[in-house]
């Protein structure tokens, strides 16, 4: 059946009479592609404009409303040689983008102010008003105030807002001492200007702000790059479902546009894209990516099936579920809510440092004030000295110490195929001492392959492969793939049973063991490959049984061995049958494993581990893993994971290899070491700078030099995360 | 030194001009695709290609 397409859900209306759509075009990689696409689309009369974004591999197309179907644009790009996948950016993405823009605006304003105030300050330091020409000096101070005050009021907001939020909850984060330092430096400077004093600290406050905003902006940009890739990958997966209208018309529709209550057609060999109840038809369904169970289940009228499962044999009509109670999905959601609620509130490294740091600094300032008073200084002078202590200890380097490392390390991980969903995931990954793996789709590849390839005679394999091309059944596809078959034979398919053909005067068959009269051979094979699905082949001479199973990721053995050498405990928690789990555990040399677990069992095990004092990294992909991913100290998912699982994971990894998991652990350990180093570096800076301020020798020049110096030192130290050699198993 | 009364505001105004240019460039999306911008600068056939970014009615 050929289904028509409906992409209208992706079309936006930026202004009246104008339609627009965003598409992912992953094959754009140079200037020639930009020209080809923009020119090619513009030659369409109704198209008003097309703009390629090379960095994010996307195209935005605008056209006169109603003059062009969105499908025609996809077809046009395809004809130009660029397969395109429409997408609608999630709301969270556009909110984060707005925040990023705001930070960039703030950074622009702060940098402008810092440069111009510094211009005036350098003039003063170099003697423009050295002979007590207080009129000139005051003029310069007031010009500085004119620039600095509005600039800080505008561009300091990201810090002030965050500090206020923390104070309202009676906690302290890094932004509290930062905000205090900046505001005090300005307030003191204004007072000094009024009193015609020589020293003002306008430049320090503004410069500090510019440095910190730069760090924060880079952090946001790093996160956006990760999000962009994730959105692109999701768009390219292009999850669609065939919706049946009331008149029985089949329309291929993106899942974003499918509503609960819709009727959806799932053909044999297709992945189910929605959660729903079977309304018509019967088939076998492979739910391994959902529950971990590798044996297919029978689906008939009334069976609940889940997005991510594979329909093996017959066509099914599925009614999309609303809020189904008593189903796996329901159970997972309840557990998930509970797990998120109970998630221990992790205190970030930077905030922990801030909680130690803020009281010490504030007490030092107070002691300085009281000390000078006791020594008989006028209270105004004592107060000025105490405030300079606060200004000079304003944690500029401390504020950069952690984010700078995060940005560099996240960039390194990104290049190795790991995308971080969470800023503090690196810190938590570094603390891990136990790794819990799900089996199906995590340790094993999501696509099945032949387990007993070397036992099959080459001529049988060749013939079976050619025969297999006639079927869309996933097992047949695995056989065709293994045989590298290209030329299909004109075989006849018995749905749900197999394919058959007269070949050189004999009937050859490929299909279920019963279909090929190979039950005896199949029983023998089942004993040897307990976790495999079997497909039989009756050739011209003999019978062969193919054991198809989800093979281990190619580097799983080496990665597990490497992680063990790195001192990590590992175990497998799977929803699959004990025999299948045991086979994998033995192959990897893992002593600890548990099988046939329900989502609640996985959580219970994680809880036991946590109570034993372990910090657990959970790696899983199925719908049934989602609560465990949320409950673990930190979690990772392969990119092929179920939506719900991916949304809970702190990091997502790409590709067929398991190595990214090990890379993430080793690199995050190095990153954490660098973060701690950076925190110490900024502490050492304070040990040197604070006494100078306490004894009243601090001048604006010393403050500016010391603060920018320490910021540069921690940033350079963070860059050392780039020299990480990576994980070598 | 009275000249400072003019010179400093002029310096600040020039800086402000730079800031305004930056904000304008940001708002018009010039920092959205830094990689693409590098290629567009050396695209040699961009003259007849104006149609790609202008309304089709102008052709």
Interface residues (C-beta under 8 A of the other chain):
Chain A: X30 X31 X34 X35 X38 X39 X41 X42 X45 X46 X47 X48 X49 X50 X51 X52 X53 X54 X55 X56 X101 X104 X105 X108 X109 X112 X115 X116 X119 X120 X133 X136 X139 X140 X143 X146 X147
Chain B: X1 X4 X5 X8 X9 X11 X12 X15 X16 X18 X19 X22 X23 X26 X31 X32 X33 X34 X35 X36 X39 X40 X42 X43 X45 X46 X49 X51 X52 X53 X54 X55 X56
